[in-house]
Amino acid sequence: MNRGKRPKIKLTITDRRGKTGCHRGHHVGEVFDYDEDRGKICPMAMHCAFPYIDILRYGGSLPGQPEGCAEFCCSDADVILVFKAEMENC
């Protein structure tokens, strides 16, 4: 990892498991740059994403997940969008 420069993180919406559509209009297939698109991503999803982003950026990994990747869901029980976070080289 390059000191002083945080690795780029890409967020992709991969699935929806809830009964309703996203209240912010997000949909499966949408892709975001975590740093560049923060204002475009639902705050509930950002709240859920932050711990995973932190883990990836500081060299951690998650059990059962490929290195440099993390999958998580937003916290809206009606919507339940599934996100995949990937570092540049995932």
C-alpha positions in Angstrom: 0.0 0.0 0.0 1.3 3.5 -0.9 1.8 5.5 2.3 0.0 8.8 2.4 -2.5 7.8 -0.4 -5.5 5.8 0.4 -6.4 3.0 -2.0 -9.4 3.6 -4.2 -12.6 1.7 -3.2 -15.3 0.9 -5.7 -18.8 0.1 -4.4 -21.2 -1.9 -6.6 -24.8 -2.7 -5.8 -25.0 -6.4 -6.6 -28.5 -7.5 -5.3 -31.7 -6.3 -3.7 -33.3 -8.7 -1.2 -36.0 -6.4 0.4 -39.6 -6.0 -0.6 -39.4 -2.4 -1.8 -37.2 -0.3 -4.0 -34.6 2.0 -2.6 -35.9 5.3 -1.2 -32.9 7.1 -2.7 -33.4 5.5 -6.1 -30.4 3.2 -6.0 -30.6 0.0 -8.1 -28.6 -3.2 -8.9 -25.7 -2.5 -11.1 -25.0 1.0 -9.9 -21.3 1.7 -9.3 -19.7 4.3 -7.0 -16.3 5.6 -6.2 -16.3 5.7 -2.4 -14.4 8.9 -2.1 -15.7 10.8 -5.1 -19.4 9.8 -4.9 -20.1 10.1 -1.1 -22.8 12.7 -1.6 -24.6 10.4 -4.1 -24.8 7.3 -1.9 -27.6 6.9 0.6 -26.5 7.8 4.2 -27.8 4.5 5.5 -25.6 2.6 3.1 -22.6 4.8 3.9 -23.1 4.2 7.6 -22.9 0.4 6.9 -20.1 0.7 4.4 -17.7 2.7 6.6 -16.4 -0.2 8.8 -15.8 -2.4 5.8 -14.0 0.3 3.9 -11.8 1.0 7.0 -10.9 -2.7 7.3 -9.9 -2.9 3.6 -8.0 0.3 3.6 -5.9 -0.6 6.6 -4.9 -4.0 5.3 -7.5 -6.2 7.1 -9.6 -8.9 5.6 -13.0 -10.5 6.3 -13.6 -14.2 6.9 -15.0 -15.9 3.8 -14.4 -12.9 1.6 -11.7 -12.6 -1.1 -8.7 -10.4 -0.1 -9.4 -6.7 -0.9 -13.2 -7.3 -1.1 -16.1 -7.0 1.3 -19.8 -7.7 0.8 -22.4 -6.0 3.0 -26.0 -4.9 3.1 -27.6 -1.5 3.7 -29.5 -1.3 7.0 -33.0 -0.6 5.5 -34.9 -3.7 6.2 -37.5 -2.8 3.5 -34.9 -2.5 0.8 -31.8 -4.6 1.8 -29.4 -3.6 -1.0 -26.3 -5.7 -1.2 -23.1 -3.9 -1.9 -19.6 -5.2 -2.9 -16.7 -3.0 -1.8 -13.5 -3.6 -3.8 -10.0 -2.2 -3.6 -8.3 -1.2 -6.9 -6.6 -4.6 -7.3 -9.4 -6.9 -6.1 
